[in-house]
Amino acid sequence: MEAPSPARGRRLPAGRKADLAAYVDEVGRVTVADLAAHFGVSIDTIRRDLDQLDREGVAVRTHGGAVSTAESPGRDRGLDVRLRMQVAEKEKIARIAAELVEDGSVIMLNAGTTTLAVARALRNHRNLTIATNNLRIPAEISPNAFRDLYVFGGAVRTLTQATTGPVSLALNSSTPDVDIRCDLALVAVGAVDETGYSTSNLGDATMMAEMVRRADRTAILADSTKLGRRLFAQVVPLEQADYLITDEQPSPEMSAALAAAGVEVLTP
């Protein structure tokens, strides 16, 4: 974009905010200093504008700048940022996912803000057994919803507040891992295309694939911004999931591929 002209610099704040929102959306990730220089206003003014854009859900405020809500899902973002992106869409997906969970069943949930929304949506369920690598779920899920809650061990990724390691549990340090299975795996992914489901981190992909392998049924969770994309590491091919839960109907091409793979698409 061109540097702001003197006339542009004198525009009303509402006009500047519209320009600011469009610029953040185009660039994807920006700093406060860059925005102040680009629009010819003070850093404090930019901070106030970004705070308002964040409240309105137009951009996501970060430490020192902002990111677009439509930024490519291929980049790893901190959990605090991702919690404020596609919030309404994730809540819709979570409500549908919760309807697939039967009281008394065994479920696995992987890391991510969408599965965190699912955990909150399970508040009216009872007697569940839950296994997860999502470190936020124990603090956020209703204690009335579960009978047993297990967290898989492994390396802790502070950026995503999750563990990465084997999908296994041991009774104690002197016994071998117990073979575990679940009725339903609820797996949030970073991208979905005609070849399958993918994510940006190899360790995460390996763990997610293992959850799918140990499940009687699998529901893939992905908001519509992730459809038609491919990331670094494939989790599993399309046909290894039973459901795709998303907030909008996929494109005709994507819908045809999912139908051919025997995947049922669930939308609000």
N, C-alpha and C positions, 0 to 999 in steps of 0.2 A: 504494500500500500504506500501511497505517496505521503510525504511529510505533511502535517497539517498546515494549512494556510492561515494567515492572521485572522481571516474571516471565520474560519472553522474554529479557531481557538476562542472566539467570542460567542459561540453557540450556547444556547441554554443547556443546563445540566442534563435535561431529558434527552436532548439530541446527542450530547456527548456520550451518555450512557448507551444509547442505541449503537453509536459508532464503536464504542468500546466493546460491547457484546459481540458485534459482528467481527471485530478484529481478533478477539480471543478465540472465537469459533474458527476463524480462518487459520490462525497460527497454531492453535492447539495448546501451547504451554508458553506462558510469558511471565516476566518479572515486573514488579511494581516500578522499578527504575526505568525499564524499557518503555513501559506504557506512559510514564510521566514525560519522558523525552519525546515519544511519538506524538502525544496529544498536546504537548506544550502547556501542561498544568503541573501543579505541585504533587509531590509524592503523597502528602496527606489527602489531597483531593482524590487521587487515584485509589487510595486505600478505602475511602468512604464509598466511592463508586463500586468497587469490587465487593465490599460488604453487602451493599444493596443488591447487586447482581446475584450474589450467593444466596441471600434470603429469598429472592424471586426464583431461584432454581435455574437461572440462565447460564451461570458459570460456577465453577467450584473454587472457592477461595483456598489457597494454600499458603504455607509459610513463605512469605516473600513474593507472592504473585498469585496466579490463577491458572486453571486448566479448563479447557472446553469440556462440556458434558458429552460432546460427541467425539472426543479424542479417541484415537485408535486403541482398542483394548489390548493391543500387543505389549504396551508398556506396563511394567509393574508400578502400581501406585500404592501409597500407604492406605491402610484401612480407613483412616479418618477421612480421606478424600473419597474413597469408593462408597463409604456409607451414605454420602450425600448425592450420589449419582444414580439416575433412573430409580428413584425411591418408590414412586407410585407403581412403576412397572414391576419392581421386585415384590412389592406387597401383593399385587395381583397374582403373580406366579406362585408366591408362598401359599396363598389361600387355596389355589388349585392343588398344589402338591400335598397340602395337609389333608385334603379330601381322599387322597390315595392311601393314607396311613390308617390302618385299622388298630383299634385299641388292643393292647396285649401283644402287638407285633414287634419284630426286631428290625431296626432300621440303621442304615449307615448314612452319615452326612459328611461331605468333604468340607474343606475350608472355603470361605467366601462370604460376602455380604448377602447373597441371595439365600444361601442355606441358613444363615443367621436369621433372616426373615422367616424362613420356614420353621425354625426352632421356636420363634415367638408365636407363630400361627398354630402351634401344637398345644397351646395352653389348655384347651378343653379336652385333650386326649388323656387317656389313663393307662397305666400299667405298661408303658413302652420300655423296651430295652434299646438303648441308643449307643452307638459307637461312632466316634468322630475324631478328626485331627484338627478340628476348629476350636481353638483355645478360648474363644469368646462364648461358645454355647453353654458351658456349665454355669456361667454367671447370668445368662439371659433367658434360658428356658425355665418355664414354670416347674418348681419342684413337685407339683402335683401330677405332672404329665408322665413321669417316668418311674419305673421300678429300679432299673439299673442304668448307670451312665458311665461309659468307658471312654478314655482319651488315649489314642494311639501314641506311643512314644516315638522318639526320633529327634532329629535336629530341629530346633525352633527357628522359624523365620519370623523375625520381629516385624518386618514390613507387612506381612499378611496375618500375623498372630495365629500361626498354625504350626503344626509339626510336619516334618517330611521324613518318612521312613517306612518300614514294613507295616502292612495291615495285619498285625498279629498281636496277640495278648498272651501273657504267661501268668500262671497262678502265682509263681514266685521265682526267684532267681535260679533255683536248683531244678526246676522242671522245664520240659520242652514247651514250646508255644502250643496253645490249644487251637485246634482247627475251628475256625469260626465261619458262620454263614449268616445271611440276613434275608428277611422277607422282601425288603425293598431298599435299594440304594438310591439316594437322592444326590445327584452329582451336578454341581454347577460348573460350567465350562466357559472358556474365554471366547470360543468361536465354533461355528457350525457351518460346514459346507457339504457339497455332494459326496466328498470322500469320507467324512466322519466328523468327530468332535475333537477339538484340540485346545491346547493351552500354551502359555509362553514359557513354562518352566518344566524341564525334563523330569525332575524329582516329583513334582506335583502330578504330571501325566502318568508316571509309573504307579503312584499311589492310587489315583483315580481308577486306572485300569484294573487294579487289584480289587478295588471295591466292587466294580462291575462284575468281575469274575466270581466273586463270593455271594452275589445276590440272585435270588429267584426272579426278581423283576428289577428293572432299572428305569428311573426317570431322569432325563437330562434337563437341566434348568438353564435357560439362556434367554435374556431379554432380546428384543428385536434388533438392537444395535449390533449384536454379535452374529447375526445370521448372514450367510454369504461370505464369511471370512474364514481364513485359514491362518493358524499360528504355528509356532515352531515345532511343537511336539504333539503328535496325534495321541489321543487317549484310546479310543476304540473306533472301528468303522460304524457307520450309521446303524447297521442291522443288529448291533449288539445292545441296543437300547430298546425298551418297550414303548416309552413315551418321550416326547419332546414337549416340555411345558414352556410357553413363551407368551408374550403379551399381545402379539399381533400375528395374523396369518402370514406364513412365509410366502416368498415369491412363488409363482407357478412352477418354475424350474426346481426350486428347493422342495416344494410340496410334492412334486412328482418323484423326486429322488427318495424322499422320506416314505412315501407310499409304497414304492418299489421295495424298500428295505423292510417294510412291515412295521414302521414306527407310527404310532398314533399321536397326532398333534393335538395338544390341549391348550386352548386359549380362553380368555374371559368371555 
